[in-house]
């Protein structure tokens, strides 16, 4: 059993187990579409030639599934479920890049940028089917329980993407642009897949419904806290912290929780100015970005959003402490909650 330590490195080691499985799983047929999948997962270069080093991201969800399953002594039984989660998550990212017209991901050109939108859509569709196929590799006792659960959660993620499209189309002063609408979208689009991963560990270990519920609650709360924290870091964090251009969410006028809190709290001309900045069709200048952030600071939008992060983190820790796993496992999960939710100076 692993001991508490560098929990992110530990998570990465479990992610490497998923990578080893996925490399083999995606070696299929003569068609370049499978090479495009391997490229996006980080296993091939732009010429679709296999590479030893992986450029495929953190493997957070699948690594978390295996980490928890290992606490129950069910590591190998959990691998097909972790593979499915990872393939599904990356399918959504292939399509996200097309929608957002993002040309780079993980320091490399995106699939649509290299091979066009038609191939990217088709490659994503194919990877979705392989994510479902991966579930069929599980032992029947796990597979029959996992299949309906994962299919339901995968559908909810797609619903979350729909809600994201809807919220993006609304103006900031539209009555449908609410904190409740944002949290519903965030829960479905982001948190549900983390909950699927944590509950999936319990399915692999043949846990009873009560334990699956505790695992689900842990993952759902962690997923919400993680995304809201990411919302704050994107606005107030440094480029070194985010690995991206600073203030990206403001630049793109994303209606994240701090923005919605600020709009709700601002009054009078300040509120009108904030709505104007977020409603403008032209690109925001550096001064306008700083002005939008100053308006958010004037009503402590960061503090309010961070309070929500801390509340969800508390729910996650409480759920982790209730799990039927060794104390070392509970310590690992508590450490993970803290590590994944950095604070920024405002």
C-alpha positions as CSV (number, residue, x, y, z in Angstrom):
1,X,0.0,0.0,0.0
2,X,1.3,3.5,-0.9
3,X,2.1,5.9,1.9
4,X,1.2,9.7,1.9
5,X,3.8,11.9,0.2
6,X,3.8,13.7,-3.0
7,X,0.2,12.9,-3.9
8,X,0.4,14.4,-7.4
9,X,3.4,12.2,-8.3
10,X,1.5,9.3,-6.9
11,X,-1.5,10.1,-9.0
12,X,0.7,10.4,-12.0
13,X,2.1,6.9,-11.4
14,X,-1.5,5.5,-11.5
15,X,-2.1,7.5,-14.6
16,X,0.9,5.9,-16.2
17,X,-0.8,2.5,-15.7
18,X,-3.7,3.9,-17.7
19,X,-1.3,5.1,-20.4
20,X,0.2,1.6,-20.7
21,X,-3.2,0.2,-21.3
22,X,-4.4,2.9,-23.6
23,X,-1.3,2.7,-25.9
24,X,-2.2,-0.9,-26.7
25,X,-5.9,-0.4,-26.8
26,X,-5.6,2.3,-29.5
27,X,-3.4,0.3,-31.8
28,X,-6.1,-0.6,-34.3
29,X,-6.4,-1.1,-38.0
30,X,-4.7,0.7,-40.9
31,X,-6.7,3.9,-40.6
32,X,-5.0,7.2,-39.7
33,X,-8.0,8.1,-37.4
34,X,-6.5,5.8,-34.8
35,X,-3.2,7.5,-35.1
36,X,-5.0,10.8,-34.5
37,X,-6.4,9.4,-31.3
38,X,-2.9,8.2,-30.3
39,X,-1.6,11.7,-31.2
40,X,-4.2,13.5,-29.0
41,X,-3.6,11.1,-26.1
42,X,0.1,11.9,-26.4
43,X,1.5,8.6,-27.7
44,X,2.4,9.7,-31.3
45,X,3.9,12.7,-33.0
46,X,2.4,14.8,-35.9
47,X,3.5,12.1,-38.4
48,X,1.6,9.5,-36.3
49,X,4.8,7.8,-35.3
50,X,4.8,6.4,-31.8
51,X,6.9,8.3,-29.2
52,X,8.2,7.1,-25.9
53,X,7.4,10.2,-23.9
54,X,3.7,10.9,-23.3
55,X,2.3,14.4,-23.9
56,X,-1.2,13.4,-22.8
57,X,-2.0,15.5,-19.7
58,X,-2.5,14.8,-16.0
59,X,-4.7,11.7,-16.2
60,X,-6.4,13.1,-13.1
61,X,-9.7,11.3,-13.3
62,X,-8.4,7.9,-14.3
63,X,-5.5,8.1,-11.9
64,X,-7.8,9.0,-9.1
65,X,-10.0,6.0,-9.9
66,X,-7.0,3.6,-9.7
67,X,-5.6,5.3,-6.6
68,X,-8.9,4.7,-4.7
69,X,-9.4,1.2,-6.1
70,X,-6.0,0.3,-4.9
71,X,-7.1,1.2,-1.3
72,X,-9.7,-1.5,-1.7
73,X,-7.3,-4.0,-3.2
74,X,-9.0,-3.8,-6.6
75,X,-6.4,-2.1,-8.7
76,X,-6.3,-4.5,-11.7
77,X,-10.1,-4.9,-11.7
78,X,-10.4,-1.1,-12.0
79,X,-8.1,-0.7,-15.1
80,X,-10.9,-1.1,-17.8
81,X,-13.0,1.5,-16.0
82,X,-10.1,3.9,-15.7
83,X,-9.4,3.4,-19.4
84,X,-13.0,4.2,-20.3
85,X,-13.0,7.4,-18.2
86,X,-9.7,8.6,-19.8
87,X,-10.8,7.9,-23.4
88,X,-14.2,9.6,-22.8
89,X,-12.6,12.7,-21.2
90,X,-10.2,13.1,-24.1
91,X,-13.0,12.6,-26.6
92,X,-14.7,15.6,-25.1
93,X,-11.5,17.7,-25.4
94,X,-11.0,16.8,-29.1
95,X,-14.5,18.3,-29.7
96,X,-14.0,21.2,-27.3
97,X,-11.0,22.3,-29.3
98,X,-13.1,22.4,-32.5
99,X,-15.9,24.4,-30.8
100,X,-13.4,26.9,-29.2
101,X,-11.1,27.0,-32.3
102,X,-8.2,26.3,-30.0
103,X,-5.1,25.7,-32.0
104,X,-2.9,24.4,-29.2
105,X,-3.4,21.9,-26.4
106,X,-0.7,20.6,-24.1
107,X,1.9,22.5,-26.1
108,X,1.0,20.8,-29.4
109,X,-1.3,21.6,-32.3
110,X,-4.8,20.3,-31.8
111,X,-6.3,17.5,-34.0
112,X,-8.5,19.9,-36.0
113,X,-5.6,22.2,-36.6
114,X,-3.5,19.5,-38.1
115,X,-6.1,17.4,-40.0
116,X,-9.2,19.6,-40.2
117,X,-12.5,19.7,-38.4
118,X,-14.1,16.8,-40.3
119,X,-11.4,14.4,-39.2
120,X,-11.4,15.8,-35.7
121,X,-15.1,15.3,-35.3
122,X,-14.9,11.8,-36.6
123,X,-11.9,11.0,-34.5
124,X,-13.7,12.2,-31.4
125,X,-16.8,10.1,-32.3
126,X,-14.6,7.1,-32.7
127,X,-12.9,7.6,-29.4
128,X,-16.3,7.9,-27.7
129,X,-17.2,4.5,-29.0
130,X,-13.8,3.1,-27.8
131,X,-14.5,4.5,-24.4
132,X,-17.7,2.5,-24.3
133,X,-15.9,-0.6,-25.7
134,X,-13.4,-0.3,-22.9
135,X,-16.1,-1.0,-20.3
136,X,-16.7,-4.4,-22.0
137,X,-13.2,-5.5,-20.9
138,X,-14.2,-5.4,-17.3
139,X,-15.0,-8.6,-15.4
140,X,-18.8,-9.4,-15.9
141,X,-19.6,-8.7,-12.2
142,X,-18.1,-5.2,-12.6
143,X,-19.1,-4.6,-16.2
144,X,-22.8,-5.2,-15.6
145,X,-22.8,-2.7,-12.8
146,X,-20.5,-0.2,-14.4
147,X,-22.2,0.0,-17.8
148,X,-25.5,1.6,-16.9
149,X,-23.8,3.9,-14.3
150,X,-21.1,5.1,-16.7
151,X,-23.5,5.6,-19.6
152,X,-25.7,7.7,-17.4
153,X,-22.8,9.9,-16.2
154,X,-21.4,10.2,-19.8
155,X,-24.8,11.5,-20.9
156,X,-24.8,14.0,-18.1
157,X,-21.4,15.4,-19.3
158,X,-22.9,15.9,-22.7
159,X,-25.9,17.7,-21.1
160,X,-23.4,19.9,-19.3
161,X,-21.8,20.8,-22.6
162,X,-25.2,21.8,-23.9
163,X,-25.8,23.9,-20.9
164,X,-22.4,25.6,-21.4
165,X,-23.4,26.5,-25.0
166,X,-26.7,28.0,-23.7
167,X,-25.0,30.0,-20.9
168,X,-22.3,31.3,-23.3
169,X,-25.1,32.6,-25.6
170,X,-26.8,34.6,-22.8
171,X,-25.7,38.1,-22.0
172,X,-24.5,38.9,-18.5
173,X,-27.7,40.8,-17.7
174,X,-29.9,38.1,-19.1
175,X,-32.2,36.8,-16.3
176,X,-31.2,33.2,-17.3
177,X,-27.5,34.0,-16.4
178,X,-27.5,33.0,-12.8
179,X,-25.3,31.4,-10.3
180,X,-27.6,28.4,-10.1
181,X,-27.5,28.0,-13.9
182,X,-23.7,28.1,-13.8
183,X,-23.4,25.6,-11.0
184,X,-25.8,23.2,-12.8
185,X,-23.6,23.4,-15.9
186,X,-20.4,23.0,-13.9
187,X,-21.7,20.0,-12.0
188,X,-22.7,18.2,-15.1
189,X,-19.9,19.2,-17.4
190,X,-17.0,18.8,-14.9
191,X,-17.9,17.4,-11.5
192,X,-20.0,14.4,-12.7
193,X,-17.0,12.8,-14.4
194,X,-14.9,13.1,-11.3
195,X,-17.7,11.5,-9.3
196,X,-17.9,8.8,-11.9
197,X,-14.2,8.1,-11.4
198,X,-14.4,7.9,-7.6
199,X,-17.6,5.8,-7.6
200,X,-16.1,3.7,-10.4
201,X,-13.4,2.6,-8.0
202,X,-16.0,1.3,-5.7
203,X,-17.7,-0.6,-8.5
204,X,-14.4,-2.2,-9.4
205,X,-14.1,-3.3,-5.7
206,X,-17.7,-4.6,-5.6
207,X,-18.6,-2.2,-2.8
208,X,-22.2,-1.9,-1.6
209,X,-24.5,1.0,-2.6
210,X,-23.8,2.9,0.7
211,X,-20.1,3.0,0.0
212,X,-20.7,4.0,-3.7
213,X,-22.8,6.9,-2.4
214,X,-20.0,8.1,-0.2
215,X,-17.5,7.8,-3.1
216,X,-19.8,9.7,-5.4
217,X,-20.3,12.5,-2.9
218,X,-16.5,12.8,-2.5
219,X,-15.9,13.0,-6.2
220,X,-18.8,15.4,-6.9
221,X,-17.7,17.8,-4.2
222,X,-14.0,17.6,-5.3
223,X,-15.0,18.2,-8.9
224,X,-17.0,21.3,-8.0
225,X,-14.2,22.7,-5.8
226,X,-11.6,22.0,-8.4
227,X,-13.5,23.8,-11.2
228,X,-14.4,26.8,-9.1
229,X,-10.9,27.1,-7.9
230,X,-9.7,27.0,-11.5
231,X,-12.1,29.8,-12.2
232,X,-10.4,32.0,-9.6
233,X,-6.9,31.0,-10.6
234,X,-7.6,31.9,-14.2
235,X,-8.6,35.4,-13.2
236,X,-6.2,36.2,-10.4
237,X,-3.4,33.6,-10.8
238,X,0.0,34.3,-12.5
239,X,1.0,32.9,-15.8
240,X,3.5,30.7,-14.0
241,X,0.7,29.3,-11.9
242,X,-1.8,28.6,-14.7
243,X,0.6,27.8,-17.5
244,X,-1.5,30.0,-19.7
245,X,-1.8,33.7,-20.7
246,X,-2.8,35.6,-17.5
247,X,-6.5,36.6,-17.1
248,X,-7.6,34.2,-19.8
249,X,-11.2,33.9,-18.6
250,X,-11.7,37.6,-18.5
251,X,-10.1,38.0,-21.9
252,X,-12.6,35.5,-23.3
253,X,-15.4,36.9,-21.2
254,X,-16.3,33.6,-19.6
255,X,-19.2,33.8,-17.2
256,X,-17.6,31.9,-14.4
257,X,-18.6,32.0,-10.8
258,X,-16.5,35.1,-9.7
259,X,-17.9,37.0,-12.6
260,X,-21.5,36.2,-11.7
261,X,-20.9,37.0,-8.1
262,X,-19.4,40.4,-9.0
263,X,-22.3,41.3,-11.3
264,X,-24.8,40.3,-8.6
265,X,-23.0,42.5,-6.0
266,X,-22.1,45.5,-8.1
267,X,-24.6,48.4,-8.2
268,X,-25.3,51.5,-10.2
269,X,-22.8,52.7,-12.7
270,X,-20.2,50.1,-11.7
271,X,-22.7,47.3,-12.5
272,X,-23.4,49.0,-15.9
273,X,-19.7,49.3,-16.6
274,X,-19.1,45.7,-15.8
275,X,-21.9,44.6,-18.0
276,X,-20.7,46.8,-20.8
277,X,-17.2,45.3,-20.6
278,X,-18.5,41.8,-20.8
279,X,-21.0,42.7,-23.5
280,X,-18.6,44.4,-25.8
281,X,-17.9,42.6,-29.1
282,X,-14.4,44.0,-29.5
283,X,-11.4,42.5,-27.8
284,X,-10.7,43.8,-24.4
285,X,-7.6,45.9,-24.0
286,X,-5.1,45.3,-21.2
287,X,-6.5,48.3,-19.4
288,X,-10.1,47.0,-19.8
289,X,-9.1,43.6,-18.4
290,X,-7.5,45.3,-15.4
291,X,-10.6,47.4,-14.9
292,X,-12.9,44.4,-15.0
293,X,-10.7,42.7,-12.4
294,X,-10.7,45.9,-10.2
295,X,-14.5,45.9,-10.3
296,X,-14.5,42.3,-9.2
297,X,-12.1,43.1,-6.4
298,X,-14.3,46.0,-5.2
299,X,-17.0,43.5,-4.2
300,X,-14.6,40.7,-3.1
301,X,-15.7,38.3,-5.8
302,X,-12.6,36.3,-5.1
303,X,-13.4,35.9,-1.4
304,X,-16.9,34.8,-2.1
305,X,-15.9,32.3,-4.8
306,X,-13.1,31.0,-2.6
307,X,-15.6,30.5,0.3
308,X,-17.5,28.2,-2.1
309,X,-14.3,26.3,-2.9
310,X,-13.7,25.8,0.8
311,X,-17.2,24.7,1.5
312,X,-17.0,22.0,-1.3
313,X,-13.6,21.0,-0.1
314,X,-15.1,20.4,3.4
315,X,-17.8,18.2,1.9
316,X,-15.1,16.2,0.0
317,X,-13.0,15.7,3.1
318,X,-16.0,14.7,5.2
319,X,-17.0,12.1,2.5
320,X,-13.4,10.8,2.3
321,X,-13.2,10.4,6.1
322,X,-16.4,8.2,6.0
323,X,-15.0,5.7,3.4
324,X,-14.2,2.1,4.3
325,X,-10.6,2.4,3.3
326,X,-7.4,2.3,5.4
327,X,-6.4,5.5,7.2
328,X,-3.5,6.0,4.9
329,X,-5.9,6.2,2.0
330,X,-8.0,8.8,3.8
331,X,-4.9,10.8,4.4
332,X,-4.0,10.6,0.7
333,X,-7.4,11.8,-0.4
334,X,-7.3,14.7,2.1
335,X,-3.9,15.7,0.9
336,X,-5.1,15.6,-2.7
337,X,-8.0,17.9,-1.9
338,X,-5.6,20.5,-0.4
339,X,-3.0,20.1,-3.2
340,X,-5.6,20.6,-6.0
341,X,-7.1,23.8,-4.6
342,X,-4.3,26.4,-4.4
343,X,-5.0,29.9,-3.1
344,X,-4.0,33.1,-4.9
345,X,-3.1,36.5,-3.6
346,X,-5.5,39.2,-4.5
